[in-house]
Amino acid sequence: MSEDLLVLTDENGEELQFEVLDIMEHKGEEYIVLFPEDGDEDEPVHILRVTSEDLDSGEEQYEGLDDRELIETLYQQFCKRNGL
């Protein structure tokens, strides 16, 4: 597992810290797999679509996914890539 941390701001302006588990591509789009830094074993991973990337500033923007089938496909891909 990677020790990379990512801080995201939720809709209430609260900053949340996540461990970056994987970054992967699916059908031409990039996704990031995250785990809450303070999560316990039962906490699910979070999969977000990378919507934009500013190479100059190093900032990226993300969006959540609503498509359960896509989430499951990405989760299976993540498990396979990471031997889980």
C-alpha positions in Angstrom: 0.0 0.0 0.0 1.1 3.5 -0.8 1.7 6.1 2.0 0.5 8.9 -0.3 -2.1 11.1 1.4 -4.7 13.3 -0.2 -6.7 15.9 1.5 -10.2 16.5 0.1 -12.8 19.1 1.1 -16.4 17.8 1.5 -19.6 19.8 0.7 -19.6 21.2 4.2 -16.1 22.6 3.9 -14.6 20.0 6.1 -11.1 18.6 5.2 -10.8 14.9 5.1 -7.6 12.9 4.7 -7.3 9.8 2.6 -4.7 7.3 1.7 -4.2 6.9 -2.0 -4.4 3.1 -2.7 -4.3 3.2 -6.5 -4.8 5.3 -9.6 -6.1 3.4 -12.6 -7.6 4.0 -16.1 -10.8 2.5 -17.4 -12.3 3.2 -20.8 -10.2 6.3 -21.3 -11.0 7.9 -17.9 -8.8 8.0 -14.8 -10.0 7.0 -11.4 -8.5 7.2 -7.9 -9.1 4.6 -5.1 -8.9 6.1 -1.7 -9.2 4.9 1.9 -10.0 7.2 4.8 -6.9 7.8 6.9 -8.8 7.3 10.1 -11.0 4.4 8.7 -11.2 1.0 10.3 -11.1 -2.4 8.6 -14.8 -2.4 7.7 -14.6 1.0 6.0 -15.1 0.7 2.2 -12.7 2.2 -0.3 -13.8 5.3 -2.2 -13.5 5.5 -5.9 -13.6 8.9 -7.6 -13.3 10.0 -11.2 -10.4 12.4 -11.9 -12.2 15.2 -13.8 -9.4 17.6 -14.4 -5.7 18.0 -13.7 -3.7 21.2 -13.6 -0.1 20.0 -14.3 1.3 23.5 -13.4 -0.1 23.6 -9.9 -0.3 19.8 -9.4 -4.0 20.1 -8.4 -6.7 17.6 -9.5 -10.4 17.7 -9.3 -12.6 14.7 -8.6 -16.2 13.6 -8.7 -18.1 10.8 -7.0 -19.7 8.0 -9.0 -23.4 7.1 -9.0 -23.2 4.1 -11.4 -23.2 1.0 -9.2 -22.1 -1.2 -12.1 -19.2 1.0 -12.9 -18.2 1.1 -9.2 -18.2 -2.7 -9.0 -16.2 -3.0 -12.2 -13.6 -0.5 -10.9 -13.5 -2.3 -7.6 -12.9 -5.6 -9.2 -10.2 -4.1 -11.3 -8.6 -2.6 -8.2 -8.7 -6.0 -6.4 -7.1 -7.8 -9.4 -4.4 -5.2 -9.8 -3.5 -5.3 -6.1 -3.8 -9.1 -5.5 -6.8 -8.8 -3.1 
